[in-house]
C-alpha cells in the first residue's frame, strides 16, 4: 500500500515511517517528492478539523493521477495540559508565539515556534501557577483519503508534564512529558519505547486496521 504523507516536520515523518511501515507492507513517501512545499492555515477547532483540512489541501495540490496509485495521509497532534485549561492543545507547535489565547486572529497569524521555546513557555506557565507538574495528554489524529473517502483515527497518551527537562531523544514536548506507568520522560525512554506507546502510534495502529 503506497501512501503520500503531508508533513514538513522531519521528526514526525521519521516517526510515522518507522511506525507505519516497518514490515514494508506500507510504503510512505513525503508529498514534497511530488510537489513544492506549501503551508496550510490550520484554523480548525480540533485536531480532527486540522488533519482533514491539511488532507483536503494536499488532495487539491497533487496531480489527480496520483490519487489512483496512492493513499493520502495527514496528521495533527499536540499536548493538552490540565492545569493550563488544556492549553496549548491544537496550538502546540506555535505556543511560544501566542500571547493571548482569546484572540483567534492573532493565533492564526502566529508562526510555529522552536521546540525549546515552546517547552520553556510551558514550564514558565506552570511555575507561574506555583506548580512543578500537571496531568497532561498527548493527542494525535490521523486522516486518510482513500477512494475519495476520508477516514480518521485518534490516539491518546496520558501522563504528566514536569518543569525539569530530561533526555535527548524525540522532539516537541517529549523532554518534559512522563507517560503514566513510567518514571522518565519520553525523551529519556527513547524511540523504541515511544513508538510502541505514543498517541501517534495508537492512531496509526487503528488506521492500519481501517485500511485493511
C-alpha positions in Angstrom: 0.0 0.0 0.0 1.6 3.3 -1.1 1.0 6.4 1.0 1.8 10.1 0.4 2.2 11.9 3.7 1.6 15.6 4.2 4.3 16.8 6.7 7.3 19.1 6.7 8.3 18.0 10.2 11.3 15.7 9.6 11.0 14.2 13.1 7.3 13.4 12.6 8.0 11.9 9.1 10.7 9.6 10.6 8.4 8.5 13.4 5.4 7.8 11.1 7.6 5.9 8.7 9.1 3.7 11.5 5.6 3.0 13.0 3.6 2.6 9.8 5.9 0.7 7.5 8.4 -1.5 9.5 7.4 -4.6 7.6 7.4 -2.8 4.2 3.7 -3.6 3.9 3.1 0.1 3.6 5.4 2.4 1.6 5.4 6.0 2.9 6.5 8.9 0.7 6.6 12.6 1.7 4.5 14.9 -0.5 7.5 17.2 -1.3 8.8 14.4 -3.5 6.0 15.3 -5.9 5.2 19.0 -5.5 6.7 22.1 -3.9 6.2 22.6 -0.2 3.2 24.7 0.8 1.6 25.9 4.0 -1.9 25.4 5.3 -3.6 27.9 7.7 -4.7 25.5 10.4 -7.9 27.3 11.5 -9.9 24.3 12.7 -11.4 23.9 16.2 -9.9 20.4 16.8 -7.1 18.1 15.8 -9.5 16.3 13.5 -10.5 19.5 11.8 -6.9 20.4 11.1 -5.9 16.9 10.0 -8.8 16.9 7.5 -8.0 20.5 6.4 -4.4 19.5 5.6 -5.6 16.4 3.8 -8.1 18.4 1.6 -5.4 20.9 0.6 -3.0 18.0 -0.2 -5.6 16.4 -2.4 -6.2 19.7 -4.3 -2.5 20.4 -4.9 -1.4 16.9 -6.0 -1.8 15.8 -9.6 -5.1 13.8 -9.8 -3.3 10.8 -11.4 -1.6 10.2 -8.1 -4.9 9.6 -6.3 -5.3 6.4 -8.2 -2.0 4.9 -7.1 -1.6 6.4 -3.6 -3.5 6.9 -0.4 -3.1 10.4 1.0 -2.3 10.9 4.7 -2.1 13.8 7.2 -1.7 14.0 10.9 -2.3 16.7 13.6 -1.3 16.4 17.1 -0.5 18.3 20.3 -0.5 18.3 24.1 -3.3 19.3 26.4 -2.2 20.3 29.9 -4.9 20.1 32.6 -3.7 22.9 34.8 -3.4 25.2 31.9 -7.0 24.8 30.8 -5.9 22.1 28.3 -3.6 24.5 26.5 -1.7 24.6 24.3 -3.8 21.9 22.5 -4.2 22.4 18.8 -1.8 25.3 19.0 1.1 23.2 20.4 3.5 23.9 17.6 3.1 27.8 17.9 2.6 28.0 21.7 5.6 30.3 22.4 4.4 32.8 19.8 0.9 33.2 21.3 0.3 35.9 23.9 -3.5 35.9 24.0 -5.4 32.7 23.6 -8.7 34.6 23.4 -7.6 36.5 20.3 -8.3 34.0 17.4 -7.0 36.4 14.8 -3.5 36.7 16.4 -3.4 33.0 17.0 -3.9 32.3 13.3 -1.1 34.7 12.4 1.3 33.2 14.9 4.1 31.1 13.3 5.5 27.8 14.6 8.0 28.2 17.4 11.1 26.1 18.2 10.7 23.1 20.5 12.9 24.8 23.1 10.8 27.9 23.1 7.5 26.0 23.4 8.9 23.9 26.2 10.2 26.9 28.1 6.9 28.7 27.8 5.0 25.7 29.2 7.5 25.3 32.1 7.1 29.0 32.9 3.3 28.8 32.7 3.3 26.0 35.2 5.8 27.8 37.5 3.7 31.0 37.4 0.9 28.9 38.9 3.2 27.6 41.6 3.3 24.1 40.0 6.1 21.7 39.3 3.9 19.3 37.3 0.4 18.7 35.9 -1.6 16.0 34.3 -1.4 16.1 30.5 -2.5 14.2 27.4 -0.9 13.9 24.0 -3.5 13.6 21.3 -3.0 12.6 17.6 -5.5 12.5 14.8 -4.6 10.7 11.6 -6.6 11.4 8.5 -6.5 9.4 5.2 -8.1 9.9 1.8 -8.7 6.5 0.1 -11.1 6.1 -2.9 -12.5 9.6 -2.3 -13.4 8.6 1.3 -11.9 10.3 4.4 -11.1 8.1 7.3 -9.9 9.4 10.7 -8.5 7.8 13.9 -7.4 9.2 17.2 -4.7 8.2 19.7 -4.1 9.3 23.2 -1.2 9.1 25.6 -1.8 10.2 29.2 0.8 11.2 31.7 2.2 14.4 33.2 4.4 17.3 32.3 7.1 18.5 34.6 9.2 21.6 34.9 12.6 19.9 34.5 13.8 18.8 31.1 15.5 15.4 30.6 16.7 13.3 27.7 17.9 13.8 24.2 15.6 11.6 22.1 12.3 12.5 20.5 11.1 16.0 19.7 8.4 18.5 20.7 7.4 18.3 24.3 9.0 14.9 24.9 11.7 16.1 27.3 9.1 17.2 29.9 6.4 14.6 29.4 6.4 11.5 31.6 3.8 8.8 30.5 1.7 7.1 33.0 3.4 3.9 34.3 6.9 5.3 33.7 9.3 7.4 35.8 11.2 9.0 32.9 10.4 11.4 30.1 9.7 10.2 26.5 13.0 11.8 25.6 14.8 9.5 28.0 12.7 6.4 27.2 13.8 6.8 23.5 12.2 5.9 20.2 11.9 2.2 20.7 9.6 2.6 23.7 7.9 5.7 22.4 7.0 4.0 19.1 5.0 1.4 21.0 3.1 3.6 23.4 2.7 7.0 21.8 -0.5 8.8 20.8 0.7 8.8 17.2 1.4 5.0 17.3 -2.1 4.3 18.6 -3.8 6.4 15.9 -1.7 4.8 13.2 -2.4 1.3 14.5 -6.1 2.0 14.3 -5.7 3.4 10.8 -3.9 0.2 9.7 -7.0 -1.7 10.7 -9.3 0.6 8.8 -7.2 0.3 5.7 -7.2 -3.5 5.6 
